[in-house]
Amino acid sequence: MEKVTPKERLKRLLGPRLMSWYNRVRLRLQVPRIFLSDYRRYRRHSAYFHRETPSARELEITVLYHSLEKGFLHEGGDLRLRFGRAKVARLLQLLQAWREEGLPESSQIIAAQAILSAYYSYHREREADISDYFPDSAYSALAHHSTRRAVEVLPEEARHGDFATFAPSRHSIRRFSDRPVPDELLREVVRLANTAPSACNRQEVRVHSVSDPAIAREILDLQGGFRSESEGIRQLLLVTADLAFTYMEGMDRQQPYIDGGIYLMNLLYALHYHGVGACAGNASLLPRDEARILSLAGCRESEALIAIVPIGFPAMPILTTPSRRRPPEETLLG
Ligand SMILES: Cc1cc2nc3c(=O)[nH]c(=O)nc-3n(C[C@H](O)[C@H](O)[C@H](O)COP(=O)(O)O)c2cc1C
């Protein structure tokens, strides 16, 4: 006897027109459920709601040590002694708890200890007293891993080598010379970046060039991730994804962000290939600030911000953060 699935039975019962109406309604009703399930997942797993898990604590450690690394980019410029002391104190506290609980010394814990050691030595060399928040005993308790405070990038470093040389030669650049990046060069950069793949080749990503320093400044003030560099930043690229290209009900809701992230990486490589320095900037914004930024850059209302990317020709010497990477064993699982 022929086996009839429940779906097939319903189709026979309703006929093609009613069935298509039924499907539309069913999928439409899925949309709020899918968004609600996003929220539930975020609520259940995000570090924001679960600050005491090892992952959340490792994340806090990473964010804090990265901020100290960024501080050291100002060495030789406006770096103040005792900078970031609240962050140092918190890092020491987090690392002490980490050690006491016998948690594993991952690459990010090593990176944090290394930059703290560098911080301690930097102040010692300058005979600056930091004992009120970084006592000698805390220094002795650190496992001593050496690191450079900032990494100097060679101007022509392997820009045109094969991928295995090219990819690690890209670094975030946050200080730029006064020379503007010409429009023709940006067009070539975007031509190359447009080789990025996207789901169904929908290509919903847009790049808005902001070359008015006053507007760039206003955008960066709202974004907040380049507080100590924003004065020297004159040009930005805003990477957006147009949500008008999300077409498959709720299931498609994140595709523009995924395509946007893939595009962003290709754009960073394309900029690097053409000798333009850049640093991705996060779009972790309140909706009203995101809307303001999008309107300042003349974007359509349907565009969602993926990243704000300061660009320019690098200022010499080209300095970047060590930003230690996880080894494959921490990333490739199973
Ligand atoms: C999506 C994204 C957002 C970022 N946001 C900022 C930011 O707001 N400010 C900043 O100085 N760096 C930002 N960065 C740069 C990271 O700190 C940097 O990529 C990381 O430390 C690795 O260093 P590298 O790019 O030199 O390899 C961001 C990077 C990404 C990918």
Ligand as a Chemical Component Dictionary entry (heavy atoms), coordinates in Angstrom:
data_LIG
# 
_chem_comp.id                   LIG 
_chem_comp.type                 NON-POLYMER 
_chem_comp.pdbx_formal_charge   0 
_chem_comp.three_letter_code    LIG 
# 
loop_
_chem_comp_atom.comp_id 
_chem_comp_atom.atom_id 
_chem_comp_atom.alt_atom_id 
_chem_comp_atom.type_symbol 
_chem_comp_atom.charge 
_chem_comp_atom.model_Cartn_x 
_chem_comp_atom.model_Cartn_y 
_chem_comp_atom.model_Cartn_z 
_chem_comp_atom.pdbx_ordinal 
LIG C1  C1  C 0 34.372 42.880 14.266 1  
LIG C2  C2  C 0 35.588 43.537 14.867 2  
LIG C3  C3  C 0 35.428 44.641 15.672 3  
LIG C4  C4  C 0 36.548 45.298 16.193 4  
LIG N1  N1  N 0 36.375 46.442 16.926 5  
LIG C5  C5  C 0 37.448 47.166 17.293 6  
LIG C6  C6  C 0 37.281 48.442 17.899 7  
LIG O1  O1  O 0 36.158 48.914 18.108 8  
LIG N2  N2  N 0 38.391 49.135 18.248 9  
LIG C7  C7  C 0 39.652 48.652 18.008 10 
LIG O2  O2  O 0 40.631 49.339 18.325 11 
LIG N3  N3  N 0 39.841 47.432 17.429 12 
LIG C8  C8  C 0 38.777 46.691 17.050 13 
LIG N4  N4  N 0 38.944 45.489 16.413 14 
LIG C9  C9  C 0 40.299 45.014 16.107 15 
LIG C10 C10 C 0 40.703 43.813 16.964 16 
LIG O3  O3  O 0 41.103 44.256 18.224 17 
LIG C11 C11 C 0 41.842 43.085 16.236 18 
LIG O4  O4  O 0 41.359 42.620 15.004 19 
LIG C12 C12 C 0 42.368 41.893 17.039 20 
LIG O5  O5  O 0 43.020 42.311 18.206 21 
LIG C13 C13 C 0 43.366 41.086 16.209 22 
LIG O6  O6  O 0 44.440 41.894 15.811 23 
LIG P1  P1  P 0 44.855 42.065 14.286 24 
LIG O7  O7  O 0 43.651 42.606 13.548 25 
LIG O8  O8  O 0 45.992 43.037 14.284 26 
LIG O9  O9  O 0 45.234 40.732 13.747 27 
LIG C14 C14 C 0 37.849 44.795 15.919 28 
LIG C15 C15 C 0 37.987 43.654 15.119 29 
LIG C16 C16 C 0 36.879 43.035 14.601 30 
LIG C17 C17 C 0 37.063 41.827 13.711 31 
# 
loop_
_chem_comp_bond.comp_id 
_chem_comp_bond.atom_id_1 
_chem_comp_bond.atom_id_2 
_chem_comp_bond.value_order 
_chem_comp_bond.pdbx_ordinal 
LIG C1  C2  SING 1  
LIG C2  C3  SING 2  
LIG C2  C16 DOUB 3  
LIG C3  C4  DOUB 4  
LIG C4  N1  SING 5  
LIG C4  C14 SING 6  
LIG N1  C5  DOUB 7  
LIG C5  C6  SING 8  
LIG C5  C8  SING 9  
LIG C6  O1  DOUB 10 
LIG C6  N2  SING 11 
LIG N2  C7  SING 12 
LIG C7  O2  DOUB 13 
LIG C7  N3  SING 14 
LIG N3  C8  DOUB 15 
LIG C8  N4  SING 16 
LIG N4  C9  SING 17 
LIG N4  C14 SING 18 
LIG C9  C10 SING 19 
LIG C10 O3  SING 20 
LIG C10 C11 SING 21 
LIG C11 O4  SING 22 
LIG C11 C12 SING 23 
LIG C12 O5  SING 24 
LIG C12 C13 SING 25 
LIG C13 O6  SING 26 
LIG O6  P1  SING 27 
LIG P1  O7  DOUB 28 
LIG P1  O8  SING 29 
LIG P1  O9  SING 30 
LIG C14 C15 DOUB 31 
LIG C15 C16 SING 32 
LIG C16 C17 SING 33 
# 
